[in-house]
Amino acid sequence: MASSNVDRAVRDAGGKGWEQVFRVSSYHLPLNREAEVVRVRNLKRWMPNHRPLWTCIGVARLAEADMRVEIEVSAHDPDEAATERPAIKGAAWLAAGINASYLTHTTLGRL
């Protein structure tokens, strides 16, 4: 669920989804072996042709009490990289590409 939400956020910002993601930061509560295995499995599923930089961080608390993961991605759209664009649907378009952040409420079992 969290991965499909990220894909939708990048697409809503005008990108092509996970295929353009080059950096992932995930914040986990708790950060344990199970969370790592699930995240790696989902990264491989959503990005079978490339591996982004990934920072995985364990935290003591997230924004909402029922949250178990927060995922932030940066994606690059080479077709739009040279075009400066206004903010679209909450994602910032930069001359270097797309930055899309999506805060998701999910449980560890539904990553």
Residue pairs with C-beta under 8 A, 6 or more apart in sequence:
1 104
1 106
1 110
1 111
2 42
2 69
2 71
2 104
2 106
2 110
2 111
3 18
3 42
3 45
3 46
3 71
3 111
5 102
5 104
5 106
6 18
6 21
6 71
6 73
6 100
6 102
6 104
7 17
7 18
7 46
8 102
9 73
9 91
9 100
9 101
9 102
10 16
10 17
10 18
10 20
10 21
10 73
10 75
10 91
10 98
10 100
11 17
12 88
12 89
12 91
13 75
13 88
13 89
13 90
13 91
13 93
13 98
13 100
14 77
14 80
14 85
14 88
14 91
14 93
14 98
15 75
15 77
15 98
15 100
16 77
17 46
18 46
18 47
19 47
19 49
19 50
20 75
20 76
20 77
20 97
20 98
21 47
21 52
21 73
21 74
21 75
22 52
22 53
22 74
22 75
22 76
23 52
23 53
23 54
23 55
23 73
23 74
24 43
24 52
24 53
24 54
24 55
24 71
24 72
24 73
25 54
25 55
25 57
25 71
25 72
25 73
26 39
26 54
26 55
26 56
26 57
26 69
26 70
26 71
26 72
27 57
27 58
27 59
27 62
27 69
27 70
27 71
27 72
28 35
28 39
28 56
28 57
28 58
28 59
28 68
28 69
28 108
29 58
29 59
29 60
29 61
29 62
29 67
29 68
29 69
30 58
31 56
31 57
31 58
31 59
34 108
35 56
35 68
35 69
35 108
35 111
36 56
38 108
38 111
39 54
39 56
39 69
39 111
42 111
43 51
43 52
43 54
52 73
62 68
62 69
62 70
63 70
63 103
64 105
66 105
66 107
67 104
67 105
67 106
68 106
68 107
68 108
68 111
69 104
69 106
69 108
69 111
70 103
70 104
71 102
71 104
72 101
72 102
73 100
73 101
73 102
74 97
74 98
74 99
74 100
75 97
75 98
75 99
75 100
76 96
76 97
76 98
77 97
77 98
78 97
80 93
80 97
80 98
81 95
81 96
81 97
82 95
84 93
84 94
84 95
85 93
86 93
87 93
91 98
91 99
91 100
91 101
92 98
92 99
